[in-house]
Amino acid sequence: MATEIDKLLDSKFLKKKDAVHLVKQWKSEGKHVVFTNGCFDLLHPGHLNYLLEAANLGDKLVIGLNADASVSRLKGPTRPVNNERNRAAILAALYFVDMIVLFEEDTPLELIQSLSPDVLVKGGDYNLGNIVGAREVLANGGEVKVLKFLEGYSSSSLIAKIRQP
């Protein structure tokens, strides 16, 4: 029997080909699609503020979620703390998140190229020159936004705090 979480994931956690189809549908309806990506290993208020700001930049928010293997390559062998399904479930429970798409690569470039969002969003530790997919989004007439961090929040620092004896 499917749980409520299973139902939620079925509605928001899509395979790439299904995501591409739905984004095309949204765009044909005149919706502005915002895309961001990340590991979102331990969701904290900094993530929530960032994602809510991103959602407010358009009509639909799509999150590219690093797969477990990608997180391990980027963050080290002890990460992720939460597996990709659990991370997707937590993100899917947020009312302002419309879609989550998993990507296996170290960067979301292929996913960004496939989805061709109207707005690409990254956090304050990025600038236009080092945002993967920025050139492609701009070339398609889209926008790239860098949002400020909410100071004092970090998944890595939370994990370090948990691991302290």
C-alpha positions as semicolon CSV with decimal commas, in nm:
position;residue;x (nm);y (nm);z (nm)
1;M;0,000;0,000;0,000
2;A;0,132;0,343;-0,097
3;T;0,206;0,582;0,187
4;E;0,130;0,955;0,178
5;I;0,501;1,011;0,117
6;D;0,491;0,771;-0,180
7;K;0,198;0,966;-0,327
8;L;0,379;1,295;-0,278
9;L;0,693;1,161;-0,441
10;D;0,491;1,024;-0,733
11;S;0,353;1,371;-0,796
12;K;0,674;1,577;-0,759
13;F;0,982;1,350;-0,792
14;L;1,007;1,295;-1,167
15;K;1,238;1,119;-1,409
16;K;1,423;1,353;-1,644
17;K;1,212;1,272;-1,951
18;D;0,889;1,331;-1,760
19;A;1,031;1,653;-1,615
20;V;1,122;1,782;-1,961
21;H;0,768;1,711;-2,082
22;L;0,606;1,885;-1,784
23;V;0,832;2,191;-1,807
24;K;0,741;2,225;-2,177
25;Q;0,374;2,204;-2,080
26;W;0,415;2,471;-1,811
27;K;0,597;2,700;-2,052
28;S;0,324;2,653;-2,317
29;E;0,081;2,774;-2,048
30;G;0,291;3,090;-2,000
31;K;0,441;2,980;-1,668
32;H;0,792;3,100;-1,575
33;V;1,008;2,809;-1,460
34;V;1,276;2,862;-1,194
35;F;1,552;2,604;-1,150
36;T;1,801;2,551;-0,872
37;N;2,003;2,254;-0,762
38;G;2,188;2,109;-0,469
39;C;2,242;1,821;-0,230
40;F;2,001;1,942;0,040
41;D;2,136;1,675;0,275
42;L;2,011;1,824;0,603
43;L;1,744;2,079;0,528
44;H;1,781;2,387;0,749
45;P;1,635;2,742;0,764
46;G;1,902;2,869;0,525
47;H;1,780;2,624;0,261
48;L;1,417;2,710;0,328
49;N;1,477;3,083;0,291
50;Y;1,679;3,031;-0,027
51;L;1,424;2,798;-0,185
52;L;1,131;3,023;-0,095
53;E;1,312;3,323;-0,246
54;A;1,381;3,118;-0,558
55;A;1,016;3,010;-0,582
56;N;0,909;3,374;-0,567
57;L;1,106;3,448;-0,886
58;G;0,861;3,258;-1,106
59;D;0,555;3,037;-1,125
60;K;0,711;2,692;-1,088
61;L;1,016;2,584;-0,886
62;V;1,218;2,287;-1,010
63;I;1,498;2,145;-0,796
64;G;1,779;1,942;-0,948
65;L;1,880;1,703;-0,669
66;N;2,224;1,545;-0,661
67;A;2,202;1,165;-0,652
68;D;2,370;0,987;-0,361
69;A;2,680;0,895;-0,565
70;S;2,715;1,256;-0,681
71;V;2,690;1,385;-0,322
72;S;2,959;1,138;-0,210
73;R;3,193;1,250;-0,488
74;L;3,138;1,617;-0,400
75;K;3,120;1,603;-0,020
76;G;3,314;1,289;0,074
77;P;3,246;0,925;0,161
78;T;3,041;0,997;0,474
79;R;2,782;1,195;0,277
80;P;2,498;1,209;0,216
81;V;2,350;1,161;0,560
82;N;2,002;1,121;0,408
83;N;1,959;0,913;0,094
84;E;1,823;1,065;-0,226
85;R;1,469;0,936;-0,175
86;N;1,448;1,083;0,175
87;R;1,598;1,413;0,061
88;A;1,346;1,424;-0,226
89;A;1,058;1,347;0,012
90;I;1,152;1,634;0,241
91;L;1,179;1,876;-0,052
92;A;0,853;1,748;-0,203
93;A;0,672;1,824;0,122
94;L;0,745;2,195;0,074
95;Y;0,436;2,359;-0,075
96;F;0,643;2,594;-0,293
97;V;0,845;2,315;-0,460
98;D;0,676;2,195;-0,778
99;M;0,923;1,934;-0,903
100;I;1,238;1,750;-0,802
101;V;1,460;1,582;-1,063
102;L;1,754;1,361;-0,970
103;F;2,083;1,394;-1,155
104;E;2,379;1,154;-1,132
105;E;2,647;1,382;-1,272
106;D;2,865;1,612;-1,062
107;T;2,697;1,914;-1,219
108;P;2,341;1,974;-1,340
109;L;2,450;2,103;-1,682
110;E;2,275;1,831;-1,886
111;L;1,958;1,872;-1,681
112;I;1,963;2,251;-1,721
113;Q;2,014;2,215;-2,095
114;S;1,723;1,970;-2,117
115;L;1,482;2,174;-1,906
116;S;1,585;2,520;-2,035
117;P;1,448;2,709;-1,734
118;D;1,350;3,075;-1,751
119;V;1,544;3,154;-1,434
120;L;1,851;2,977;-1,293
121;V;1,917;3,043;-0,924
122;K;2,221;2,977;-0,705
123;G;2,328;3,080;-0,357
124;G;2,554;3,364;-0,249
125;D;2,881;3,171;-0,273
126;Y;2,849;3,178;-0,653
127;N;2,896;3,449;-0,912
128;L;2,782;3,456;-1,273
129;G;3,119;3,325;-1,394
130;N;3,108;3,001;-1,194
131;I;2,742;2,901;-1,219
132;V;2,703;2,583;-1,420
133;G;2,442;2,635;-1,691
134;A;2,441;3,016;-1,669
135;R;2,572;3,062;-2,021
136;E;2,312;2,823;-2,162
137;V;2,020;2,983;-1,975
138;L;2,127;3,332;-2,079
139;A;2,171;3,219;-2,441
140;N;1,808;3,097;-2,436
141;G;1,687;3,437;-2,315
142;G;1,661;3,339;-1,948
143;E;1,793;3,502;-1,633
144;V;2,050;3,398;-1,375
145;K;2,008;3,513;-1,015
146;V;2,244;3,482;-0,719
147;L;2,060;3,493;-0,387
148;K;2,217;3,595;-0,057
149;F;2,275;3,332;0,209
150;L;2,094;3,343;0,538
151;E;2,399;3,360;0,765
152;G;2,473;3,095;1,024
153;Y;2,335;2,787;0,850
154;S;2,528;2,502;0,689
155;S;2,460;2,131;0,653
156;S;2,831;2,059;0,702
157;S;2,841;2,253;1,031
158;L;2,524;2,078;1,151
159;I;2,678;1,739;1,075
160;A;3,000;1,837;1,255
161;K;2,797;1,947;1,557
162;I;2,604;1,619;1,563
163;R;2,928;1,419;1,547
164;Q;3,088;1,603;1,842
165;P;3,130;1,380;2,148
